[in-house]
Amino acid sequence: MEVTVEEIGDLRRKLIITIPSESVKKELEDKYKEIKSQVSIKGFRKGKVPRHILETTYGLQVRGEVGEKLVQDTYFDVLEQERIDAVVHPEVKTTEFNNDGSFTYHAEIDIRPDFALAAYKGLEIEKPDTSATAEEIEKDLLEKQKILAPLRTVTDRPIQEGDIAVIDFQGFDGEIVLPQARRQGYSVEVGSGMIGEEFEQKLVGMQSGEQATHEITFPPDHPHPIFADKTIRFEITVKEIKERILAALDDEFAKDIHEKFQTLDDLKKEIRTQIEEKKEADILGLLSDRIMEKLLASHDFPLPERLVLFELEEIIKEGEKRLKQSGLTLESAGLNRAELEEKQRPLAEKRVRGDFILKKIAAVEGIKIEEQDMEAGFARIAEQYHMSVEEVKRYFSDRDYLLPFMQELLNEKILTFLREASHFTIVPAGENNDTEKQHAGETTKDGAGDSK
């Protein structure tokens, strides 16, 4: 087998591969024998069709199937022989059966970038303070009060903050009725922000049975494209007003929560522990993103273009999926695909570069996915989706699902290693909020920005 490798870009190679005639002849013979035993042609008994008739009738099909098999059978051997570290499947540009009986194909491939790792252990990272504040503990106690509190219908006063308002509403964009902005008998805790602060403030002062029309202006960055940067008119009817009857915060209240609490202080200690544990879990993604930002800032190397394009396509698909769940397409949401690709390309490049960095760290540190990592991952999925572990394993028996899952587990393991190897400076919670929102979940597509 003859192989020529041409450099056509920093990370792009062209392979010209010629397979000798004897190997090609054998594959053609095997394929014609297979077809001969299967086909029936009028005038010939099955299995007795002459070769020249088969070539006339099935020649194009045979050459296509044999050519594809020759590529599949030799491509990975060529990579090993030439010591080429390809990162995506090849683009086969041309295939040709030559006059001397040999077979030649041209393939273009992208190779892995070669780069030196900068410092990745002992990174200085700012970490938000996860201590529970008195206000947070009091807020949790209030939520517990609300949960235990019975509701009483109010008829002698208008809606106040903290009330439960049962309402019907319909939204209009000009004269267009919005099905997505229609609810009947909808219960909202006024002041909770569950359907928007401005909307809920419009309810304050309304009486049971009252109807009103209010306009709500939504910000440009509203997550739902139907509402973003628009003023929507809502027709609202108050069906009922309810108030909670809150119990006193004392030792008896703590005992009502659970028998293990003898005093209110016991309950507060438990709340403090739960808040701090949740805060620690919630910032894992943020810390991972800050680590990744440090690594990305210290590593600059070219990226395989096709890999970036694949990642960009995945990002676009993610966006299209979210829109589809709202009954929209890119076009109906007023989004231009070309502009979206341009806007999202930096994120695709960050993800690809970040993945190369993580994998190189894993190779240096010997970080691999072990059986116990898989079992823990299966158990987590089972708990999250209320499935049995066996059901989860059956789902991931499909290789197309299993490989991305293993990739996710490996990235999590590498990021855990990096967090444990970092130096953290505690800063007051809430600092750099804009930065936190910007980076959450951006750098790695395995969900490193999510709580793990």
DRENSELUM-603639 format. One record per residue (C-alpha): x, y, z. Coordinates in steps of 0.2 Angstrom, whole numbers. Each point is the difference from the previous one (the first is absolute). Layout:
<filums>
FILUM    east   north      up
FILUM       X       Y       Z
...
</filums>
This chain:
<filums>
FILUM    east   north      up
FILUM       0       0       0
FILUM       7      17      -5
FILUM      -3      15      10
FILUM       4      18      -3
FILUM      -4      13      14
FILUM      -1      19      -5
FILUM      -1      14      12
FILUM     -14      12      -6
FILUM      -2      10      16
FILUM       6       1      18
FILUM     -11     -14       6
FILUM      -6      -6     -17
FILUM       8     -15     -10
FILUM      -4      -8     -17
FILUM       2     -19      -2
FILUM       3      -8     -17
FILUM      -2     -19       3
FILUM       2     -13     -13
FILUM      -5     -18       3
FILUM       9     -13     -11
FILUM      -9      -9     -13
FILUM       1     -17       8
FILUM     -10       6      16
FILUM     -13       9     -11
FILUM      -2     -15     -12
FILUM      -4     -11      15
FILUM     -13      12       7
FILUM      -8       1     -17
FILUM       0     -19      -2
FILUM      -8      -2      17
FILUM     -14      13      -3
FILUM      -4      -8     -17
FILUM      -1     -17       7
FILUM     -12       6      14
FILUM     -11       9     -13
FILUM       1     -16     -12
FILUM      -7     -11      14
FILUM     -14      12       4
FILUM      -7       8     -16
FILUM     -12      -8     -13
FILUM       1       6     -18
FILUM     -12      -6     -14
FILUM       8     -13     -11
FILUM      12      -6      13
FILUM      -1     -12      15
FILUM       3       8      17
FILUM      19      -1       3
FILUM       4      -2     -18
FILUM       0      18      -7
FILUM      16       3     -10
FILUM      12      13       8
FILUM      -1      12     -15
FILUM     -19       1       2
FILUM       2       3      19
FILUM      13      14      -4
FILUM     -12       8     -13
FILUM     -15      -1      12
FILUM       8       3      17
FILUM      17       7      -4
FILUM      -3      17       7
FILUM      -8      -6      16
FILUM      15     -12       3
FILUM      13      13      -3
FILUM      -9      11      12
FILUM      -1     -12      14
FILUM      18      -7      -3
FILUM       7      17      -1
FILUM      -9       5      17
FILUM       7     -16       8
FILUM      17       3      -6
FILUM       0      17       8
FILUM      -7      -7      16
FILUM      13     -14       1
FILUM      15      10      -3
FILUM      -3      18       7
FILUM       4      -4      18
FILUM      15     -11      -5
FILUM       7      15     -10
FILUM      -2      12      15
FILUM      10     -13      11
FILUM      13      -2     -14
FILUM       3      18      -2
FILUM      -2       4      19
FILUM     -14      13      -4
FILUM     -11       5      15
FILUM     -17       4      -9
FILUM     -14       8      10
FILUM     -15      -3     -12
FILUM      -5     -12     -13
FILUM       8       4     -17
FILUM      -8       9     -14
FILUM       2     -12     -15
FILUM       2      11     -15
FILUM       3     -12     -15
FILUM       0     -18      -3
FILUM       6      -9     -16
FILUM       3     -17      -6
FILUM      16       1     -11
FILUM       3      -8     -17
FILUM      14     -11       8
FILUM     -13      -7      13
FILUM       5      10      15
FILUM     -11      11       9
FILUM       4      18       6
FILUM      -9      12      11
FILUM       3      18       7
FILUM      -5       4      17
FILUM       2      16      10
FILUM       1      -1      19
FILUM       2      12      15
FILUM      14      -4      13
FILUM       2       3      18
FILUM       9      16       4
FILUM      17      -2       9
FILUM       2      12      14
FILUM       9       1      17
FILUM     -10       1      16
FILUM       1      16      10
FILUM      -2      -1      19
FILUM     -16      -8       5
FILUM       3      -5      18
FILUM       0      13      14
FILUM     -11      12     -10
FILUM      -6      15      11
FILUM     -19       0      -1
FILUM     -12      12       8
FILUM     -13     -10      10
FILUM     -17       8       6
FILUM      -2      -1      19
FILUM     -12     -15       3
FILUM      -4       4      18
FILUM     -19       1       4
FILUM      -6      18       5
FILUM     -13       4      13
FILUM     -11       6     -14
FILUM       1     -16      -9
FILUM      -4     -10      15
FILUM     -15      11       4
FILUM      -6      -1     -18
FILUM       1     -19       1
FILUM     -10       0      16
FILUM     -13      11      -8
FILUM      -2     -13     -14
FILUM      -2     -13      12
FILUM     -14      11       9
FILUM      -8       2     -17
FILUM       0     -19      -4
FILUM      -8      -4      17
FILUM     -12      15       0
FILUM     -19      -3      -5
FILUM      -8      11     -13
FILUM     -14      12       4
FILUM     -11       8     -13
FILUM       0      19       1
FILUM     -16      10      -5
FILUM       2      16      10
FILUM      15       8      -8
FILUM      10       1     -16
FILUM      16     -10      -5
FILUM      16       3      11
FILUM      17      -6      -2
FILUM       2     -18       6
FILUM     -18      -4      -4
FILUM      -5     -15     -12
FILUM      -9       7     -15
FILUM     -11     -11     -10
FILUM      -1       8     -18
FILUM      -5      -2     -18
FILUM      11       9     -12
FILUM       2       2     -19
FILUM      15       9      -9
FILUM      -1      10     -16
FILUM      14       6     -11
FILUM     -10      15      -8
FILUM     -15      -9      -6
FILUM       8     -17      -1
FILUM      -6     -13      13
FILUM      15      -9       8
FILUM      -5     -18       4
FILUM      16      -1      10
FILUM      -6      14      11
FILUM     -16      -7       6
FILUM      -5      -8      16
FILUM     -16      -5       9
FILUM      -1      -1      19
FILUM      19       3       2
FILUM       6       2      18
FILUM      14      12       3
FILUM       8       6      16
FILUM       1      19      -2
FILUM      17       6       2
FILUM       9     -17      -3
FILUM       5       5     -17
FILUM      -6     -16      -7
FILUM      -8       8     -15
FILUM      10      16       0
FILUM       1      15      13
FILUM      -9      12     -11
FILUM     -15     -11      -4
FILUM      -2      -4      19
FILUM       1      18       5
FILUM     -14       4     -12
FILUM     -11     -13      10
FILUM       3       9      17
FILUM     -16      10       4
FILUM     -12     -10     -11
FILUM     -16      -7       8
FILUM      -7     -17      -2
FILUM     -11      -1     -15
FILUM       9      16      -8
FILUM       5       1     -18
FILUM      14      11      -6
FILUM      12       2     -15
FILUM      18       3       3
FILUM      15       2     -12
FILUM      17      -9       5
FILUM      16       5      -9
FILUM      12     -15      -1
FILUM      19       3      -1
FILUM      10      -4     -16
FILUM       9     -15       8
FILUM     -16      -8       6
FILUM       2     -19      -3
FILUM     -16      -2     -10
FILUM       2       8     -17
FILUM     -19       3      -2
FILUM       1      13      15
FILUM      18       6      -2
FILUM       1      19      -2
FILUM     -19       2      -2
FILUM     -14       8       9
FILUM     -14     -13       3
FILUM     -18       5       5
FILUM      -8     -12      13
FILUM     -18      -2       4
FILUM      -1      -6      18
FILUM     -15      -6      10
FILUM       3      -3      19
FILUM     -10     -16       5
FILUM       5      -1      18
FILUM      12       7      13
FILUM       7     -11      14
FILUM      12       3      14
FILUM      11     -11      11
FILUM      -2      -2      18
FILUM      18      -1       6
FILUM       4      -9      16
FILUM      12       7      13
FILUM      18      -3      -1
FILUM       4      -9      16
FILUM       5     -17       7
FILUM     -17      -8      -4
FILUM       2       6     -18
FILUM      16      -9      -1
FILUM      -7     -16       7
FILUM     -14       1     -13
FILUM      13       0     -14
FILUM       8     -16       7
FILUM       1     -10      16
FILUM      19       1       0
FILUM      -1      19       4
FILUM      -3       4      18
FILUM       3      19      -2
FILUM       0      13     -13
FILUM      19       2       2
FILUM       1     -19      -5
FILUM     -10       4     -16
FILUM      10      15      -4
FILUM      17     -10       1
FILUM      -7     -13     -12
FILUM      -6      14     -12
FILUM      17       8       1
FILUM       9     -16      -5
FILUM     -12      -4     -14
FILUM       2      18      -7
FILUM      19      -1       0
FILUM       0     -18      -7
FILUM     -11       6     -15
FILUM      11      16      -3
FILUM      15     -11      -1
FILUM      -8     -11     -12
FILUM      -8      14     -10
FILUM      17       9      -3
FILUM       9     -16      -7
FILUM      -4       5     -17
FILUM       5      18       2
FILUM      17      -5       7
FILUM       2     -12     -14
FILUM      -4      14     -13
FILUM      13      12       9
FILUM      13     -13      -1
FILUM      -4      -3     -18
FILUM       1      19      -4
FILUM      18       0       8
FILUM       5     -15     -10
FILUM      -7       7     -16
FILUM       9      17       3
FILUM      16      -9       2
FILUM      -1     -12     -16
FILUM      -1       7     -18
FILUM       1     -13     -14
FILUM      -8      -3     -17
FILUM     -16     -10       0
FILUM      -6     -13     -13
FILUM     -13       9     -10
FILUM     -11     -14      -3
FILUM      -1      -4      19
FILUM      -5      18       3
FILUM     -13      -1     -13
FILUM      -7     -16       8
FILUM      -1       8      17
FILUM      -8      16      -8
FILUM     -13     -11      -7
FILUM      -4      -8      16
FILUM      -2      17       8
FILUM     -12       5     -13
FILUM     -10     -16       2
FILUM      -1       3      19
FILUM      -7      17      -4
FILUM     -13      -7     -13
FILUM      -5     -13      13
FILUM      -4      13      13
FILUM     -10      10     -13
FILUM      -9     -16      -6
FILUM      -6      -3      18
FILUM      -8      17      -1
FILUM      -8      -3     -17
FILUM      13      11      -9
FILUM      13      -2     -13
FILUM      15      11      -3
FILUM      -9      10     -14
FILUM     -16       2      10
FILUM      10       7      15
FILUM       8      12     -11
FILUM      17      -8       0
FILUM      12       0     -15
FILUM      10     -16      -1
FILUM      16       8      -7
FILUM       0      13      13
FILUM      -3     -13      14
FILUM      14     -10      -6
FILUM      12      15       0
FILUM      -6       5      17
FILUM       2     -18       7
FILUM      16      -4      -8
FILUM      11       7      14
FILUM      -9     -12      12
FILUM       3     -15     -11
FILUM      18       4      -1
FILUM       1       2      19
FILUM      -8     -17       2
FILUM      11      -9     -13
FILUM      16       8       8
FILUM      -6      -3      17
FILUM      -2     -19      -4
FILUM      17      -1      -7
FILUM       8       7      15
FILUM     -10     -11      12
FILUM       4     -16     -10
FILUM      19       5       0
FILUM      -1       2      19
FILUM      -9     -17       2
FILUM      14      -8     -10
FILUM      14       8      10
FILUM      -9      -4      17
FILUM      -6     -17      -5
FILUM     -18       4       3
FILUM     -12     -13      -7
FILUM     -17      -6       2
FILUM      -1     -15      11
FILUM     -14     -12       3
FILUM      -5       9      16
FILUM      -2      16      -9
FILUM     -12      -8     -12
FILUM     -10      -8      14
FILUM      -1      17       9
FILUM      -5       8     -16
FILUM     -14     -12      -3
FILUM      -6       1      17
FILUM      -1      19      -1
FILUM     -10      -1     -16
FILUM     -12     -12       7
FILUM      -3      11      15
FILUM      -2      15     -11
FILUM     -13      -8     -12
FILUM      -8     -11      13
FILUM       6     -16      -9
FILUM       8     -16       6
FILUM      19      -2      -3
FILUM      -4     -15     -12
FILUM     -11      11     -10
FILUM      13      13      -2
FILUM      13     -13      -5
FILUM     -11      -7     -13
FILUM      -2      18      -7
FILUM      19       3      -1
FILUM       2     -17      -8
FILUM      -1       9     -16
FILUM      18       6      -4
FILUM      -7      16      -8
FILUM      -6       5      18
FILUM      14      -8      10
FILUM      15       9      -8
FILUM      -7      18       3
FILUM      -4      -6      18
FILUM      17      -6       3
FILUM       7      16      -7
FILUM     -10      10      12
FILUM       5     -11      15
FILUM      19       2      -5
FILUM      -2      19      -1
FILUM      -8       0      17
FILUM      14     -10       7
FILUM      13      11      -7
FILUM      -8      16       6
FILUM      -2      -8      17
FILUM      19      -3       0
FILUM       3      18      -5
FILUM     -11       7      13
FILUM       8     -10      14
FILUM      17       6      -7
FILUM      -5      18       0
FILUM       3      14      13
FILUM     -16       9       4
FILUM      -2      18       7
FILUM     -16       2       9
FILUM      -9      16      -6
FILUM     -17       7       6
FILUM     -15      -9      -8
FILUM      -7      10     -15
FILUM      16       7      -6
FILUM       2      -1     -19
FILUM     -17      -6      -2
FILUM       0       6     -19
FILUM      16     -11      -2
FILUM      -8     -14       8
FILUM     -16       0     -11
FILUM      11       3     -16
FILUM      11     -15       4
FILUM     -13     -12       7
FILUM       0     -16     -11
FILUM       9       8     -15
FILUM      17      -7       0
FILUM      -3     -19       0
FILUM     -15      -8      -9
FILUM       0     -14      13
FILUM     -10      12      12
FILUM      15       5      10
FILUM     -10      16       4
FILUM     -14      -9       8
FILUM      -1      -6      18
FILUM       7     -17       2
</filums>
